Amino acid sequence: MLNPAAFGLLVSVIAFHTEQSWWGAFGDLPAWSALLLFVGGYLVTDRVRKFPQVFAFFGTTSSCSW
């Protein structure tokens, strides 16, 4: 099957000579915007009451990084 997102990345690399990263520009963010991102994520998670799912996700992904 064709993945439209991957195909779009391929076309952008060929057409515009861009470099793509799965992380995007997240590493280039200033500290205040990263803090804003985390506070917004906390507020959304609190609003929809999904903290158990968030903790389960981080618990399983951090233990699999060996």
PDB file of N, H, CA, C and O in Angstrom:
ATOM      1  N   MET A   1       0.835  -1.185   0.000  1.00  0.00           N
ATOM      2  CA  MET A   1       0.000   0.000   0.000  1.00  0.00           C
ATOM      3  C   MET A   1       0.884   1.254   0.000  1.00  0.00           C
ATOM      4  O   MET A   1       2.022   1.244   0.471  1.00  0.00           O
ATOM      5  N   LEU A   2       0.336   2.287  -0.525  1.00  0.00           N
ATOM      6  H   LEU A   2      -0.588   2.296  -0.907  1.00  0.00           H
ATOM      7  CA  LEU A   2       1.047   3.559  -0.609  1.00  0.00           C
ATOM      8  C   LEU A   2       0.735   4.405   0.624  1.00  0.00           C
ATOM      9  O   LEU A   2      -0.428   4.621   0.965  1.00  0.00           O
ATOM     10  N   ASN A   3       1.766   4.869   1.271  1.00  0.00           N
ATOM     11  H   ASN A   3       2.711   4.694   0.994  1.00  0.00           H
ATOM     12  CA  ASN A   3       1.600   5.758   2.413  1.00  0.00           C
ATOM     13  C   ASN A   3       1.669   7.197   1.890  1.00  0.00           C
ATOM     14  O   ASN A   3       2.731   7.630   1.442  1.00  0.00           O
ATOM     15  N   PRO A   4       0.564   7.943   1.935  1.00  0.00           N
ATOM     16  CA  PRO A   4       0.563   9.305   1.376  1.00  0.00           C
ATOM     17  C   PRO A   4       1.558  10.243   2.061  1.00  0.00           C
ATOM     18  O   PRO A   4       2.161  11.087   1.398  1.00  0.00           O
ATOM     19  N   ALA A   5       1.737  10.108   3.377  1.00  0.00           N
ATOM     20  H   ALA A   5       1.247   9.422   3.915  1.00  0.00           H
ATOM     21  CA  ALA A   5       2.669  10.990   4.073  1.00  0.00           C
ATOM     22  C   ALA A   5       4.108  10.712   3.633  1.00  0.00           C
ATOM     23  O   ALA A   5       4.871  11.644   3.379  1.00  0.00           O
ATOM     24  N   ALA A   6       4.473   9.448   3.544  1.00  0.00           N
ATOM     25  H   ALA A   6       3.852   8.691   3.750  1.00  0.00           H
ATOM     26  CA  ALA A   6       5.825   9.103   3.098  1.00  0.00           C
ATOM     27  C   ALA A   6       6.035   9.515   1.642  1.00  0.00           C
ATOM     28  O   ALA A   6       7.118   9.973   1.277  1.00  0.00           O
ATOM     29  N   PHE A   7       5.017   9.355   0.819  1.00  0.00           N
ATOM     30  H   PHE A   7       4.137   8.983   1.116  1.00  0.00           H
ATOM     31  CA  PHE A   7       5.117   9.773  -0.570  1.00  0.00           C
ATOM     32  C   PHE A   7       5.311  11.285  -0.669  1.00  0.00           C
ATOM     33  O   PHE A   7       6.095  11.758  -1.492  1.00  0.00           O
ATOM     34  N   GLY A   8       4.597  12.046   0.166  1.00  0.00           N
ATOM     35  H   GLY A   8       3.960  11.662   0.834  1.00  0.00           H
ATOM     36  CA  GLY A   8       4.755  13.499   0.187  1.00  0.00           C
ATOM     37  C   GLY A   8       6.156  13.913   0.599  1.00  0.00           C
ATOM     38  O   GLY A   8       6.715  14.857   0.041  1.00  0.00           O
ATOM     39  N   LEU A   9       6.737  13.205   1.586  1.00  0.00           N
ATOM     40  H   LEU A   9       6.283  12.438   2.040  1.00  0.00           H
ATOM     41  CA  LEU A   9       8.124  13.494   1.969  1.00  0.00           C
ATOM     42  C   LEU A   9       9.082  13.205   0.828  1.00  0.00           C
ATOM     43  O   LEU A   9      10.010  13.974   0.581  1.00  0.00           O
ATOM     44  N   LEU A  10       8.860  12.101   0.135  1.00  0.00           N
ATOM     45  H   LEU A  10       8.106  11.476   0.336  1.00  0.00           H
ATOM     46  CA  LEU A  10       9.715  11.755  -0.990  1.00  0.00           C
ATOM     47  C   LEU A  10       9.635  12.812  -2.092  1.00  0.00           C
ATOM     48  O   LEU A  10      10.659  13.221  -2.641  1.00  0.00           O
ATOM     49  N   VAL A  11       8.421  13.252  -2.412  1.00  0.00           N
ATOM     50  H   VAL A  11       7.589  12.920  -1.967  1.00  0.00           H
ATOM     51  CA  VAL A  11       8.243  14.267  -3.452  1.00  0.00           C
ATOM     52  C   VAL A  11       8.891  15.586  -3.036  1.00  0.00           C
ATOM     53  O   VAL A  11       9.509  16.261  -3.860  1.00  0.00           O
ATOM     54  N   SER A  12       8.751  15.958  -1.749  1.00  0.00           N
ATOM     55  H   SER A  12       8.249  15.409  -1.081  1.00  0.00           H
ATOM     56  CA  SER A  12       9.352  17.226  -1.312  1.00  0.00           C
ATOM     57  C   SER A  12      10.875  17.175  -1.363  1.00  0.00           C
ATOM     58  O   SER A  12      11.519  18.177  -1.674  1.00  0.00           O
ATOM     59  N   VAL A  13      11.452  16.015  -1.059  1.00  0.00           N
ATOM     60  H   VAL A  13      10.928  15.202  -0.806  1.00  0.00           H
ATOM     61  CA  VAL A  13      12.913  15.886  -1.138  1.00  0.00           C
ATOM     62  C   VAL A  13      13.372  16.018  -2.582  1.00  0.00           C
ATOM     63  O   VAL A  13      14.359  16.696  -2.865  1.00  0.00           O
ATOM     64  N   ILE A  14      12.660  15.373  -3.489  1.00  0.00           N
ATOM     65  H   ILE A  14      11.858  14.822  -3.259  1.00  0.00           H
ATOM     66  CA  ILE A  14      13.050  15.412  -4.895  1.00  0.00           C
ATOM     67  C   ILE A  14      12.779  16.798  -5.508  1.00  0.00           C
ATOM     68  O   ILE A  14      13.629  17.345  -6.210  1.00  0.00           O
ATOM     69  N   ALA A  15      11.603  17.353  -5.240  1.00  0.00           N
ATOM     70  H   ALA A  15      10.913  16.908  -4.670  1.00  0.00           H
ATOM     71  CA  ALA A  15      11.209  18.605  -5.892  1.00  0.00           C
ATOM     72  C   ALA A  15      11.898  19.835  -5.302  1.00  0.00           C
ATOM     73  O   ALA A  15      12.272  20.749  -6.037  1.00  0.00           O
ATOM     74  N   PHE A  16      12.066  19.861  -3.996  1.00  0.00           N
ATOM     75  H   PHE A  16      11.763  19.119  -3.398  1.00  0.00           H
ATOM     76  CA  PHE A  16      12.570  21.079  -3.349  1.00  0.00           C
ATOM     77  C   PHE A  16      13.954  20.920  -2.736  1.00  0.00           C
ATOM     78  O   PHE A  16      14.476  21.863  -2.142  1.00  0.00           O
ATOM     79  N   HIS A  17      14.556  19.742  -2.871  1.00  0.00           N
ATOM     80  H   HIS A  17      14.132  18.976  -3.354  1.00  0.00           H
ATOM     81  CA  HIS A  17      15.886  19.471  -2.315  1.00  0.00           C
ATOM     82  C   HIS A  17      15.944  19.783  -0.831  1.00  0.00           C
ATOM     83  O   HIS A  17      16.888  20.411  -0.352  1.00  0.00           O
ATOM     84  N   THR A  18      14.915  19.335  -0.102  1.00  0.00           N
ATOM     85  H   THR A  18      14.148  18.826  -0.491  1.00  0.00           H
ATOM     86  CA  THR A  18      14.855  19.562   1.336  1.00  0.00           C
ATOM     87  C   THR A  18      15.373  18.339   2.073  1.00  0.00           C
ATOM     88  O   THR A  18      15.396  17.234   1.530  1.00  0.00           O
ATOM     89  N   GLU A  19      15.784  18.546   3.303  1.00  0.00           N
ATOM     90  H   GLU A  19      15.765  19.443   3.744  1.00  0.00           H
ATOM     91  CA  GLU A  19      16.147  17.443   4.175  1.00  0.00           C
ATOM     92  C   GLU A  19      15.030  17.267   5.184  1.00  0.00           C
ATOM     93  O   GLU A  19      14.533  18.245   5.744  1.00  0.00           O
ATOM     94  N   GLN A  20      14.637  16.039   5.415  1.00  0.00           N
ATOM     95  H   GLN A  20      15.041  15.245   4.960  1.00  0.00           H
ATOM     96  CA  GLN A  20      13.539  15.764   6.320  1.00  0.00           C
ATOM     97  C   GLN A  20      14.044  15.028   7.544  1.00  0.00           C
ATOM     98  O   GLN A  20      14.991  14.245   7.469  1.00  0.00           O
ATOM     99  N   SER A  21      13.408  15.287   8.662  1.00  0.00           N
ATOM    100  H   SER A  21      12.639  15.924   8.722  1.00  0.00           H
ATOM    101  CA  SER A  21      13.712  14.607   9.903  1.00  0.00           C
ATOM    102  C   SER A  21      12.398  14.229  10.558  1.00  0.00           C
ATOM    103  O   SER A  21      11.430  14.988  10.508  1.00  0.00           O
ATOM    104  N   TRP A  22      12.365  13.067  11.167  1.00  0.00           N
ATOM    105  H   TRP A  22      13.151  12.450  11.208  1.00  0.00           H
ATOM    106  CA  TRP A  22      11.126  12.654  11.848  1.00  0.00           C
ATOM    107  C   TRP A  22      10.846  13.541  13.043  1.00  0.00           C
ATOM    108  O   TRP A  22       9.694  13.642  13.466  1.00  0.00           O
ATOM    109  N   TRP A  23      11.851  14.183  13.600  1.00  0.00           N
ATOM    110  H   TRP A  23      12.786  14.101  13.257  1.00  0.00           H
ATOM    111  CA  TRP A  23      11.660  15.033  14.756  1.00  0.00           C
ATOM    112  C   TRP A  23      11.322  16.461  14.351  1.00  0.00           C
ATOM    113  O   TRP A  23      10.943  17.264  15.204  1.00  0.00           O
ATOM    114  N   GLY A  24      11.446  16.791  13.096  1.00  0.00           N
ATOM    115  H   GLY A  24      11.753  16.139  12.403  1.00  0.00           H
ATOM    116  CA  GLY A  24      11.141  18.145  12.662  1.00  0.00           C
ATOM    117  C   GLY A  24      12.074  19.143  13.299  1.00  0.00           C
ATOM    118  O   GLY A  24      13.268  18.882  13.442  1.00  0.00           O
ATOM    119  N   ALA A  25      11.547  20.271  13.677  1.00  0.00           N
ATOM    120  H   ALA A  25      10.576  20.483  13.561  1.00  0.00           H
ATOM    121  CA  ALA A  25      12.364  21.324  14.282  1.00  0.00           C
ATOM    122  C   ALA A  25      12.173  21.375  15.785  1.00  0.00           C
ATOM    123  O   ALA A  25      12.447  22.403  16.404  1.00  0.00           O
ATOM    124  N   PHE A  26      11.707  20.286  16.386  1.00  0.00           N
ATOM    125  H   PHE A  26      11.484  19.451  15.883  1.00  0.00           H
ATOM    126  CA  PHE A  26      11.448  20.289  17.831  1.00  0.00           C
ATOM    127  C   PHE A  26      12.715  20.584  18.623  1.00  0.00           C
ATOM    128  O   PHE A  26      12.653  21.257  19.652  1.00  0.00           O
ATOM    129  N   GLY A  27      13.857  20.095  18.164  1.00  0.00           N
ATOM    130  H   GLY A  27      13.907  19.548  17.328  1.00  0.00           H
ATOM    131  CA  GLY A  27      15.111  20.350  18.866  1.00  0.00           C
ATOM    132  C   GLY A  27      15.572  21.786  18.782  1.00  0.00           C
ATOM    133  O   GLY A  27      16.419  22.207  19.570  1.00  0.00           O
ATOM    134  N   ASP A  28      15.038  22.548  17.848  1.00  0.00           N
ATOM    135  H   ASP A  28      14.351  22.206  17.208  1.00  0.00           H
ATOM    136  CA  ASP A  28      15.426  23.946  17.685  1.00  0.00           C
ATOM    137  C   ASP A  28      14.533  24.910  18.454  1.00  0.00           C
ATOM    138  O   ASP A  28      14.746  26.121  18.406  1.00  0.00           O
ATOM    139  N   LEU A  29      13.538  24.390  19.160  1.00  0.00           N
ATOM    140  H   LEU A  29      13.364  23.406  19.199  1.00  0.00           H
ATOM    141  CA  LEU A  29      12.624  25.261  19.888  1.00  0.00           C
ATOM    142  C   LEU A  29      13.325  25.937  21.058  1.00  0.00           C
ATOM    143  O   LEU A  29      14.159  25.321  21.720  1.00  0.00           O
ATOM    144  N   PRO A  30      12.994  27.203  21.320  1.00  0.00           N
ATOM    145  CA  PRO A  30      13.517  27.829  22.530  1.00  0.00           C
ATOM    146  C   PRO A  30      12.845  27.224  23.764  1.00  0.00           C
ATOM    147  O   PRO A  30      11.787  26.604  23.659  1.00  0.00           O
ATOM    148  N   ALA A  31      13.457  27.405  24.914  1.00  0.00           N
ATOM    149  H   ALA A  31      14.317  27.909  24.999  1.00  0.00           H
ATOM    150  CA  ALA A  31      12.960  26.787  26.152  1.00  0.00           C
ATOM    151  C   ALA A  31      11.538  27.234  26.483  1.00  0.00           C
ATOM    152  O   ALA A  31      10.739  26.428  26.959  1.00  0.00           O
ATOM    153  N   TRP A  32      11.213  28.492  26.243  1.00  0.00           N
ATOM    154  H   TRP A  32      11.862  29.146  25.856  1.00  0.00           H
ATOM    155  CA  TRP A  32       9.884  28.971  26.618  1.00  0.00           C
ATOM    156  C   TRP A  32       8.789  28.304  25.789  1.00  0.00           C
ATOM    157  O   TRP A  32       7.697  28.058  26.302  1.00  0.00           O
ATOM    158  N   SER A  33       9.056  28.011  24.531  1.00  0.00           N
ATOM    159  H   SER A  33       9.943  28.211  24.114  1.00  0.00           H
ATOM    160  CA  SER A  33       8.033  27.375  23.708  1.00  0.00           C
ATOM    161  C   SER A  33       7.894  25.894  24.050  1.00  0.00           C
ATOM    162  O   SER A  33       6.797  25.343  23.962  1.00  0.00           O
ATOM    163  N   ALA A  34       8.997  25.237  24.443  1.00  0.00           N
ATOM    164  H   ALA A  34       9.889  25.684  24.515  1.00  0.00           H
ATOM    165  CA  ALA A  34       8.904  23.849  24.889  1.00  0.00           C
ATOM    166  C   ALA A  34       8.100  23.782  26.186  1.00  0.00           C
ATOM    167  O   ALA A  34       7.300  22.866  26.378  1.00  0.00           O
ATOM    168  N   LEU A  35       8.314  24.755  27.076  1.00  0.00           N
ATOM    169  H   LEU A  35       8.963  25.499  26.920  1.00  0.00           H
ATOM    170  CA  LEU A  35       7.542  24.820  28.313  1.00  0.00           C
ATOM    171  C   LEU A  35       6.060  25.032  27.998  1.00  0.00           C
ATOM    172  O   LEU A  35       5.197  24.406  28.615  1.00  0.00           O
ATOM    173  N   LEU A  36       5.769  25.898  27.056  1.00  0.00           N
ATOM    174  H   LEU A  36       6.470  26.406  26.555  1.00  0.00           H
ATOM    175  CA  LEU A  36       4.389  26.132  26.638  1.00  0.00           C
ATOM    176  C   LEU A  36       3.767  24.858  26.067  1.00  0.00           C
ATOM    177  O   LEU A  36       2.593  24.578  26.314  1.00  0.00           O
ATOM    178  N   LEU A  37       4.535  24.095  25.316  1.00  0.00           N
ATOM    179  H   LEU A  37       5.488  24.322  25.116  1.00  0.00           H
ATOM    180  CA  LEU A  37       4.059  22.836  24.756  1.00  0.00           C
ATOM    181  C   LEU A  37       3.719  21.841  25.857  1.00  0.00           C
ATOM    182  O   LEU A  37       2.673  21.195  25.802  1.00  0.00           O
ATOM    183  N   PHE A  38       4.591  21.708  26.858  1.00  0.00           N
ATOM    184  H   PHE A  38       5.441  22.232  26.902  1.00  0.00           H
ATOM    185  CA  PHE A  38       4.342  20.767  27.944  1.00  0.00           C
ATOM    186  C   PHE A  38       3.159  21.194  28.816  1.00  0.00           C
ATOM    187  O   PHE A  38       2.367  20.351  29.239  1.00  0.00           O
ATOM    188  N   VAL A  39       3.036  22.483  29.085  1.00  0.00           N
ATOM    189  H   VAL A  39       3.679  23.167  28.742  1.00  0.00           H
ATOM    190  CA  VAL A  39       1.897  22.968  29.869  1.00  0.00           C
ATOM    191  C   VAL A  39       0.593  22.732  29.104  1.00  0.00           C
ATOM    192  O   VAL A  39      -0.403  22.311  29.692  1.00  0.00           O
ATOM    193  N   GLY A  40       0.596  22.999  27.805  1.00  0.00           N
ATOM    194  H   GLY A  40       1.406  23.341  27.327  1.00  0.00           H
ATOM    195  CA  GLY A  40      -0.600  22.734  26.997  1.00  0.00           C
ATOM    196  C   GLY A  40      -0.946  21.260  26.972  1.00  0.00           C
ATOM    197  O   GLY A  40      -2.120  20.900  27.047  1.00  0.00           O
ATOM    198  N   GLY A  41       0.060  20.398  26.869  1.00  0.00           N
ATOM    199  H   GLY A  41       1.015  20.691  26.808  1.00  0.00           H
ATOM    200  CA  GLY A  41      -0.188  18.956  26.903  1.00  0.00           C
ATOM    201  C   GLY A  41      -0.763  18.511  28.228  1.00  0.00           C
ATOM    202  O   GLY A  41      -1.650  17.659  28.272  1.00  0.00           O
ATOM    203  N   TYR A  42      -0.258  19.090  29.318  1.00  0.00           N
ATOM    204  H   TYR A  42       0.462  19.783  29.282  1.00  0.00           H
ATOM    205  CA  TYR A  42      -0.797  18.776  30.640  1.00  0.00           C
ATOM    206  C   TYR A  42      -2.256  19.206  30.757  1.00  0.00           C
ATOM    207  O   TYR A  42      -3.089  18.455  31.266  1.00  0.00           O
ATOM    208  N   LEU A  43      -2.563  20.406  30.288  1.00  0.00           N
ATOM    209  H   LEU A  43      -1.887  21.015  29.874  1.00  0.00           H
ATOM    210  CA  LEU A  43      -3.938  20.902  30.396  1.00  0.00           C
ATOM    211  C   LEU A  43      -4.913  20.054  29.577  1.00  0.00           C
ATOM    212  O   LEU A  43      -6.018  19.765  30.035  1.00  0.00           O
ATOM    213  N   VAL A  44      -4.510  19.658  28.376  1.00  0.00           N
ATOM    214  H   VAL A  44      -3.612  19.893  28.004  1.00  0.00           H
ATOM    215  CA  VAL A  44      -5.375  18.824  27.544  1.00  0.00           C
ATOM    216  C   VAL A  44      -5.563  17.450  28.181  1.00  0.00           C
ATOM    217  O   VAL A  44      -6.676  16.924  28.215  1.00  0.00           O
ATOM    218  N   THR A  45      -4.471  16.870  28.687  1.00  0.00           N
ATOM    219  H   THR A  45      -3.567  17.297  28.659  1.00  0.00           H
ATOM    220  CA  THR A  45      -4.567  15.551  29.320  1.00  0.00           C
ATOM    221  C   THR A  45      -5.442  15.614  30.564  1.00  0.00           C
ATOM    222  O   THR A  45      -6.215  14.691  30.821  1.00  0.00           O
ATOM    223  N   ASP A  46      -5.333  16.676  31.331  1.00  0.00           N
ATOM    224  H   ASP A  46      -4.705  17.426  31.122  1.00  0.00           H
ATOM    225  CA  ASP A  46      -6.173  16.839  32.514  1.00  0.00           C
ATOM    226  C   ASP A  46      -7.637  17.016  32.125  1.00  0.00           C
ATOM    227  O   ASP A  46      -8.529  16.474  32.778  1.00  0.00           O
ATOM    228  N   ARG A  47      -7.876  17.760  31.078  1.00  0.00           N
ATOM    229  H   ARG A  47      -7.152  18.200  30.547  1.00  0.00           H
ATOM    230  CA  ARG A  47      -9.255  18.036  30.649  1.00  0.00           C
ATOM    231  C   ARG A  47      -9.978  16.770  30.174  1.00  0.00           C
ATOM    232  O   ARG A  47     -11.158  16.580  30.470  1.00  0.00           O
ATOM    233  N   VAL A  48      -9.275  15.912  29.443  1.00  0.00           N
ATOM    234  H   VAL A  48      -8.317  16.067  29.203  1.00  0.00           H
ATOM    235  CA  VAL A  48      -9.907  14.686  28.941  1.00  0.00           C
ATOM    236  C   VAL A  48      -9.706  13.508  29.884  1.00  0.00           C
ATOM    237  O   VAL A  48     -10.167  12.403  29.598  1.00  0.00           O
ATOM    238  N   ARG A  49      -9.029  13.728  30.996  1.00  0.00           N
ATOM    239  H   ARG A  49      -8.655  14.626  31.228  1.00  0.00           H
ATOM    240  CA  ARG A  49      -8.811  12.732  32.051  1.00  0.00           C
ATOM    241  C   ARG A  49      -8.163  11.463  31.508  1.00  0.00           C
ATOM    242  O   ARG A  49      -8.693  10.364  31.670  1.00  0.00           O
ATOM    243  N   LYS A  50      -7.023  11.626  30.870  1.00  0.00           N
ATOM    244  H   LYS A  50      -6.592  12.519  30.738  1.00  0.00           H
ATOM    245  CA  LYS A  50      -6.315  10.496  30.265  1.00  0.00           C
ATOM    246  C   LYS A  50      -4.928  10.281  30.864  1.00  0.00           C
ATOM    247  O   LYS A  50      -4.050   9.750  30.185  1.00  0.00           O
ATOM    248  N   PHE A  51      -4.709  10.677  32.109  1.00  0.00           N
ATOM    249  H   PHE A  51      -5.423  11.108  32.660  1.00  0.00           H
ATOM    250  CA  PHE A  51      -3.398  10.490  32.713  1.00  0.00           C
ATOM    251  C   PHE A  51      -2.981   9.018  32.799  1.00  0.00           C
ATOM    252  O   PHE A  51      -1.802   8.726  32.598  1.00  0.00           O
ATOM    253  N   PRO A  52      -3.893   8.070  33.089  1.00  0.00           N
ATOM    254  CA  PRO A  52      -3.449   6.669  33.099  1.00  0.00           C
ATOM    255  C   PRO A  52      -2.883   6.212  31.755  1.00  0.00           C
ATOM    256  O   PRO A  52      -1.909   5.460  31.726  1.00  0.00           O
ATOM    257  N   GLN A  53      -3.468   6.650  30.653  1.00  0.00           N
ATOM    258  H   GLN A  53      -4.259   7.261  30.676  1.00  0.00           H
ATOM    259  CA  GLN A  53      -2.952   6.281  29.341  1.00  0.00           C
ATOM    260  C   GLN A  53      -1.595   6.923  29.076  1.00  0.00           C
ATOM    261  O   GLN A  53      -0.716   6.297  28.484  1.00  0.00           O
ATOM    262  N   VAL A  54      -1.421   8.162  29.510  1.00  0.00           N
ATOM    263  H   VAL A  54      -2.135   8.671  29.991  1.00  0.00           H
ATOM    264  CA  VAL A  54      -0.142   8.851  29.326  1.00  0.00           C
ATOM    265  C   VAL A  54       0.947   8.143  30.121  1.00  0.00           C
ATOM    266  O   VAL A  54       2.041   7.914  29.606  1.00  0.00           O
ATOM    267  N   PHE A  55       0.654   7.794  31.374  1.00  0.00           N
ATOM    268  H   PHE A  55      -0.235   7.980  31.792  1.00  0.00           H
ATOM    269  CA  PHE A  55       1.650   7.103  32.201  1.00  0.00           C
ATOM    270  C   PHE A  55       1.961   5.722  31.643  1.00  0.00           C
ATOM    271  O   PHE A  55       3.115   5.293  31.672  1.00  0.00           O
ATOM    272  N   ALA A  56       0.952   5.018  31.134  1.00  0.00           N
ATOM    273  H   ALA A  56       0.015   5.366  31.110  1.00  0.00           H
ATOM    274  CA  ALA A  56       1.189   3.703  30.533  1.00  0.00           C
ATOM    275  C   ALA A  56       2.050   3.828  29.284  1.00  0.00           C
ATOM    276  O   ALA A  56       2.936   3.002  29.064  1.00  0.00           O
ATOM    277  N   PHE A  57       1.809   4.842  28.466  1.00  0.00           N
ATOM    278  H   PHE A  57       1.089   5.513  28.645  1.00  0.00           H
ATOM    279  CA  PHE A  57       2.610   5.051  27.268  1.00  0.00           C
ATOM    280  C   PHE A  57       4.060   5.321  27.619  1.00  0.00           C
ATOM    281  O   PHE A  57       4.961   4.677  27.081  1.00  0.00           O
ATOM    282  N   PHE A  58       4.296   6.274  28.526  1.00  0.00           N
ATOM    283  H   PHE A  58       3.565   6.797  28.964  1.00  0.00           H
ATOM    284  CA  PHE A  58       5.677   6.598  28.889  1.00  0.00           C
ATOM    285  C   PHE A  58       6.352   5.454  29.638  1.00  0.00           C
ATOM    286  O   PHE A  58       7.562   5.264  29.516  1.00  0.00           O
ATOM    287  N   GLY A  59       5.586   4.695  30.408  1.00  0.00           N
ATOM    288  H   GLY A  59       4.603   4.850  30.507  1.00  0.00           H
ATOM    289  CA  GLY A  59       6.157   3.554  31.114  1.00  0.00           C
ATOM    290  C   GLY A  59       6.610   2.453  30.175  1.00  0.00           C
ATOM    291  O   GLY A  59       7.640   1.822  30.411  1.00  0.00           O
ATOM    292  N   THR A  60       5.861   2.216  29.124  1.00  0.00           N
ATOM    293  H   THR A  60       5.024   2.729  28.933  1.00  0.00           H
ATOM    294  CA  THR A  60       6.242   1.151  28.198  1.00  0.00           C
ATOM    295  C   THR A  60       7.296   1.610  27.213  1.00  0.00           C
ATOM    296  O   THR A  60       8.163   0.816  26.848  1.00  0.00           O
ATOM    297  N   THR A  61       7.264   2.848  26.769  1.00  0.00           N
ATOM    298  H   THR A  61       6.560   3.493  27.066  1.00  0.00           H
ATOM    299  CA  THR A  61       8.263   3.289  25.803  1.00  0.00           C
ATOM    300  C   THR A  61       9.620   3.511  26.431  1.00  0.00           C
ATOM    301  O   THR A  61      10.643   3.260  25.794  1.00  0.00           O
ATOM    302  N   SER A  62       9.651   3.975  27.665  1.00  0.00           N
ATOM    303  H   SER A  62       8.820   4.179  28.182  1.00  0.00           H
ATOM    304  CA  SER A  62      10.954   4.216  28.295  1.00  0.00           C
ATOM    305  C   SER A  62      11.624   2.902  28.688  1.00  0.00           C
ATOM    306  O   SER A  62      12.852   2.836  28.737  1.00  0.00           O
ATOM    307  N   SER A  63      10.844   1.851  28.969  1.00  0.00           N
ATOM    308  H   SER A  63       9.847   1.904  28.929  1.00  0.00           H
ATOM    309  CA  SER A  63      11.454   0.570  29.343  1.00  0.00           C
ATOM    310  C   SER A  63      11.923  -0.215  28.126  1.00  0.00           C
ATOM    311  O   SER A  63      12.699  -1.159  28.270  1.00  0.00           O
ATOM    312  N   CYS A  64      11.475   0.150  26.947  1.00  0.00           N
ATOM    313  H   CYS A  64      10.844   0.918  26.830  1.00  0.00           H
ATOM    314  CA  CYS A  64      11.865  -0.582  25.737  1.00  0.00           C
ATOM    315  C   CYS A  64      13.062   0.030  25.029  1.00  0.00           C
ATOM    316  O   CYS A  64      13.409  -0.421  23.937  1.00  0.00           O
ATOM    317  N   SER A  65      13.694   1.020  25.595  1.00  0.00           N
ATOM    318  H   SER A  65      13.412   1.386  26.481  1.00  0.00           H
ATOM    319  CA  SER A  65      14.776   1.700  24.898  1.00  0.00           C
ATOM    320  C   SER A  65      16.144   1.093  25.192  1.00  0.00           C
ATOM    321  O   SER A  65      17.153   1.772  25.004  1.00  0.00           O
ATOM    322  N   TRP A  66      16.216  -0.122  25.633  1.00  0.00           N
ATOM    323  H   TRP A  66      15.396  -0.674  25.786  1.00  0.00           H
ATOM    324  CA  TRP A  66      17.497  -0.760  25.879  1.00  0.00           C
ATOM    325  C   TRP A  66      17.923  -1.415  24.647  1.00  0.00           C
ATOM    326  O   TRP A  66      18.990  -2.029  24.611  1.00  0.00           O
TER     327      TRP A  66
END
